[in-house]
Amino acid sequence: MNTFTNAAPPRATAIGVEKVGKRFKDVVAVDGVSLQVPAGQYLGLLGPNGAGKTTLVEMIEGIQSPDTGAISVLGKNWKDHAPWLRRRIGLALQETRFVDKLTTREILDLFGSFYGQGRAATQSVLERTRLEEKQNSFVVNLSGGQRQRLALGVAIISEPEVLLLDEPTMGLDPNSRQEVWDILRDLKPKGTTLVLTTHYMEEAEALCDRIVIMDHGRFLAEGTLAELLAQHGGGEILEFHTGKRPPAGAFRLPVWRPPRRAASVPPPC
């Protein structure tokens, strides 16, 4: 069993995961993990494909049920309080598909109506997601980054207390990724609790108060990036380039590697 709790002064627990396990036939997707997420905290779940991140988040979202253990969100459980919880959480899946021939504004109006939100809420979300200029554009004509911001707008239109995002910037260019980060940073003063899954250490570092490293259904380590580097022997520097050796000052990214696995980096070409 893995158990991680924050050492900061106690706050109300927004998400509680207690000894949760999930199996698909012979594959253990989540292996008896426990986690407490205080209200207002931004938590990043970091790990490779197949680590169990999406399965865990889908159980927190109520999309899947755990085989073992228990999950609470805002002090409630999905079995007894599903309608109540659906009005208080926002979520964006790995891929969101909208009707191509609806406009950005129509999509937001539609989802806002599910929560009793009026046109003012749509206008606010258009501004917050920087989609005002695209409000009358059909979804089919939006770029990948604009669609991701629209999906995020749908997730936040109800002003959720808990926001759950699965790979929110996967496949986006650096500028589009930064735009999504800015939207999420703007939500923090509102007291929103955020859990996001990501492959990108720099994304977790930029957004999250706390990072949990997950692999093979288990938690390997947790803390801030600085704490992870201090606890596990420092980081490595990878240089990203193609072809010729990069000039001085080329982009360099600190990478933390889980202590459980040794990894070697081949020399640059």
C-alpha positions as CSV (number, residue, x, y, z in Angstrom):
1,M,0.0,0.0,0.0
2,N,1.2,3.5,-0.8
3,T,0.1,6.4,1.4
4,F,1.1,10.0,0.9
5,T,-0.2,13.0,3.0
6,N,0.8,16.6,2.9
7,A,2.8,17.9,5.9
8,A,1.5,21.4,5.5
9,P,-1.0,22.8,8.1
10,P,-4.3,20.8,7.9
11,R,-7.0,21.9,5.6
12,A,-10.3,20.4,4.7
13,T,-9.8,17.3,2.5
14,A,-11.3,17.7,-0.9
15,I,-10.4,14.3,-2.2
16,G,-9.7,11.1,-0.1
17,V,-8.4,7.9,-1.7
18,E,-8.1,5.0,0.8
19,K,-6.4,1.7,-0.2
20,V,-7.9,1.9,-3.7
21,G,-7.3,-0.9,-6.2
22,K,-8.5,-1.7,-9.7
23,R,-7.9,-4.7,-11.9
24,F,-8.7,-5.4,-15.5
25,K,-8.5,-9.2,-16.0
26,D,-4.9,-10.0,-15.3
27,V,-3.7,-6.4,-15.2
28,V,-3.5,-4.5,-11.9
29,A,-4.1,-0.9,-13.0
30,V,-4.2,0.6,-9.5
31,D,-2.6,-1.2,-6.6
32,G,-3.9,-0.3,-3.2
33,V,-3.0,3.4,-3.2
34,S,-4.0,6.0,-0.6
35,L,-4.0,9.8,-1.1
36,Q,-5.3,12.9,0.6
37,V,-5.7,16.1,-1.4
38,P,-6.4,19.2,0.7
39,A,-9.0,21.8,-0.5
40,G,-7.3,24.3,-2.8
41,Q,-4.3,22.2,-3.6
42,Y,-3.0,21.7,-7.2
43,L,-1.9,18.0,-7.4
44,G,0.0,16.5,-10.4
45,L,-0.1,12.8,-11.2
46,L,3.1,12.2,-13.2
47,G,4.0,8.9,-14.9
48,P,4.4,7.0,-18.2
49,N,1.6,5.5,-20.2
50,G,0.1,2.5,-18.4
51,A,1.0,3.9,-15.0
52,G,-2.6,3.9,-13.8
53,K,-3.1,7.6,-13.7
54,T,-6.2,7.8,-15.9
55,T,-7.8,4.8,-14.2
56,L,-7.3,6.5,-10.8
57,V,-8.7,9.8,-12.0
58,E,-11.7,8.1,-13.6
59,M,-12.5,6.5,-10.3
60,I,-12.2,9.9,-8.5
61,E,-14.6,11.2,-11.3
62,G,-17.1,8.4,-10.7
63,I,-16.7,7.1,-14.2
64,Q,-15.3,3.8,-12.8
65,S,-15.7,2.1,-9.5
66,P,-12.8,0.8,-7.4
67,D,-12.6,-3.0,-6.8
68,T,-11.2,-2.3,-3.3
69,G,-10.9,0.7,-1.0
70,A,-13.0,3.9,-0.9
71,I,-13.0,7.3,-2.5
72,S,-14.5,10.5,-1.2
73,V,-14.9,13.8,-2.9
74,L,-15.9,16.8,-0.8
75,G,-16.8,14.4,1.9
76,K,-19.2,12.5,-0.2
77,N,-19.1,9.2,-2.2
78,W,-20.4,8.4,-5.7
79,K,-22.7,5.6,-4.6
80,D,-24.9,7.8,-2.4
81,H,-24.3,11.3,-3.6
82,A,-23.7,11.2,-7.4
83,P,-26.1,14.1,-8.4
84,W,-24.7,16.3,-5.7
85,L,-21.1,15.6,-6.8
86,R,-21.7,16.2,-10.5
87,R,-22.7,19.7,-9.8
88,R,-19.5,20.4,-7.9
89,I,-16.8,18.9,-10.0
90,G,-15.5,19.8,-13.5
91,L,-13.6,17.4,-15.7
92,A,-11.9,17.1,-19.0
93,L,-11.0,13.8,-20.5
94,Q,-7.9,12.9,-22.6
95,E,-10.0,13.7,-25.7
96,T,-13.2,15.7,-25.9
97,R,-15.3,15.6,-29.1
98,F,-18.0,18.3,-29.7
99,V,-20.5,18.6,-32.5
100,D,-18.6,20.0,-35.4
101,K,-21.4,22.4,-36.6
102,L,-22.1,24.1,-33.3
103,T,-20.2,27.3,-32.5
104,T,-18.0,27.9,-29.5
105,R,-20.7,30.0,-27.9
106,E,-23.4,27.4,-28.5
107,I,-21.3,24.7,-26.9
108,L,-20.8,26.8,-23.8
109,D,-24.4,27.8,-23.7
110,L,-25.5,24.2,-23.9
111,F,-23.2,22.9,-21.1
112,G,-24.0,26.0,-19.0
113,S,-27.7,25.2,-19.2
114,F,-27.1,21.8,-17.6
115,Y,-26.0,23.7,-14.4
116,G,-28.6,26.5,-14.6
117,Q,-26.0,29.0,-15.9
118,G,-27.1,31.9,-18.1
119,R,-25.5,33.8,-20.9
120,A,-23.3,35.8,-18.5
121,A,-21.5,32.6,-17.5
122,T,-20.8,31.9,-21.2
123,Q,-19.4,35.3,-21.7
124,S,-17.2,35.0,-18.6
125,V,-15.8,31.7,-19.8
126,L,-15.1,33.0,-23.3
127,E,-13.0,35.8,-21.7
128,R,-11.2,33.5,-19.3
129,T,-10.3,31.0,-22.1
130,R,-9.4,33.7,-24.6
131,L,-12.0,32.5,-27.1
132,E,-14.0,35.7,-27.6
133,E,-12.7,36.0,-31.1
134,K,-13.8,32.5,-31.9
135,Q,-17.2,32.5,-30.2
136,N,-19.1,32.3,-33.5
137,S,-16.7,29.9,-35.2
138,F,-17.8,26.3,-35.7
139,V,-16.0,23.7,-33.7
140,V,-14.7,22.0,-36.8
141,N,-12.8,25.2,-37.6
142,L,-11.0,25.5,-34.3
143,S,-7.3,24.7,-33.9
144,G,-6.2,21.9,-31.5
145,G,-5.3,24.5,-28.9
146,Q,-8.6,26.3,-29.2
147,R,-10.5,23.0,-28.8
148,Q,-8.5,22.2,-25.7
149,R,-9.4,25.6,-24.3
150,L,-13.1,25.0,-25.2
151,A,-13.0,21.7,-23.3
152,L,-11.5,23.5,-20.3
153,G,-14.2,26.1,-20.6
154,V,-16.9,23.4,-20.5
155,A,-15.1,22.0,-17.4
156,I,-15.1,25.3,-15.5
157,I,-18.5,26.8,-16.6
158,S,-20.2,25.5,-13.4
159,E,-17.5,27.1,-11.2
160,P,-16.5,23.7,-9.8
161,E,-14.9,23.2,-6.4
162,V,-12.9,20.3,-7.8
163,L,-11.4,20.2,-11.3
164,L,-10.0,16.9,-12.7
165,L,-8.0,17.1,-15.9
166,D,-6.5,14.1,-17.8
167,E,-3.5,15.1,-20.0
168,P,-4.9,18.7,-20.6
169,T,-2.1,19.8,-22.9
170,M,-1.2,16.5,-24.7
171,G,-0.1,17.2,-28.3
172,L,-0.3,21.0,-28.0
173,D,2.4,23.4,-29.2
174,P,4.3,25.3,-26.5
175,N,2.3,28.5,-27.0
176,S,-1.1,26.7,-26.7
177,R,0.2,24.8,-23.7
178,Q,1.1,28.1,-22.0
179,E,-2.4,29.4,-22.7
180,V,-3.9,26.5,-20.9
181,W,-1.5,26.9,-18.0
182,D,-2.5,30.6,-17.6
183,I,-6.2,29.6,-17.4
184,L,-5.5,27.1,-14.7
185,R,-3.3,29.6,-12.7
186,D,-6.2,32.1,-12.8
187,L,-8.4,29.5,-11.0
188,K,-6.2,29.1,-8.0
189,P,-7.2,32.3,-6.1
190,K,-10.8,31.0,-6.3
191,G,-9.8,28.0,-4.1
192,T,-10.3,25.4,-6.8
193,T,-8.8,22.0,-6.0
194,L,-7.1,20.6,-9.1
195,V,-5.9,17.1,-10.0
196,L,-4.2,16.7,-13.4
197,T,-2.4,13.8,-15.0
198,T,0.6,14.7,-17.2
199,H,3.7,13.2,-18.8
200,Y,5.5,16.6,-18.6
201,M,7.6,17.3,-15.5
202,E,7.8,21.0,-16.4
203,E,4.0,21.2,-16.5
204,A,3.7,19.6,-13.1
205,E,6.4,21.9,-11.7
206,A,4.7,25.0,-13.3
207,L,1.2,24.3,-12.0
208,C,1.2,22.0,-9.0
209,D,1.8,22.5,-5.3
210,R,2.6,18.8,-5.1
211,I,3.6,16.0,-7.5
212,V,3.0,12.3,-7.1
213,I,5.0,9.9,-9.3
214,M,3.0,6.9,-10.3
215,D,4.1,3.7,-12.2
216,H,2.6,0.2,-12.5
217,G,-0.4,1.2,-10.4
218,R,1.7,2.3,-7.4
219,F,3.0,5.6,-6.0
220,L,6.8,5.9,-6.1
221,A,7.4,9.3,-4.6
222,E,5.7,12.6,-3.8
223,G,6.6,16.2,-3.1
224,T,7.5,19.4,-4.9
225,L,10.1,19.1,-7.7
226,A,12.8,20.5,-5.4
227,E,11.9,17.9,-2.7
228,L,12.0,15.1,-5.2
229,L,15.4,16.1,-6.5
230,A,16.7,16.5,-2.9
231,Q,15.3,13.2,-1.7
232,H,16.4,11.1,-4.6
233,G,19.9,12.2,-5.4
234,G,19.5,15.1,-7.7
235,G,18.4,15.4,-11.3
236,E,19.8,15.1,-14.7
237,I,20.1,17.6,-17.5
238,L,18.9,16.5,-21.0
239,E,19.7,18.6,-24.0
240,F,17.0,18.5,-26.8
241,H,18.3,19.0,-30.3
242,T,18.4,17.5,-33.7
243,G,21.3,16.9,-36.0
244,K,24.3,19.0,-35.1
245,R,25.5,19.6,-31.5
246,P,23.5,22.6,-30.1
247,P,25.1,26.0,-29.6
248,A,25.8,27.4,-26.2
249,G,22.7,28.3,-24.3
250,A,20.5,25.7,-26.0
251,F,17.3,24.6,-24.2
252,R,18.1,22.4,-21.2
253,L,15.5,20.7,-19.1
254,P,15.9,19.2,-15.7
255,V,14.5,15.7,-15.5
256,W,13.7,13.7,-12.4
257,R,13.9,9.9,-12.7
258,P,12.1,7.6,-10.2
259,P,14.6,5.9,-7.9
260,R,13.1,2.5,-8.6
261,R,14.4,2.4,-12.2
262,A,17.8,3.1,-13.5
263,A,17.9,4.8,-16.9
264,S,20.7,5.7,-19.2
265,V,20.7,8.6,-21.7
266,P,22.6,7.9,-24.9
267,P,25.2,10.6,-25.9
268,P,24.1,13.3,-28.3
269,C,24.6,12.7,-32.0
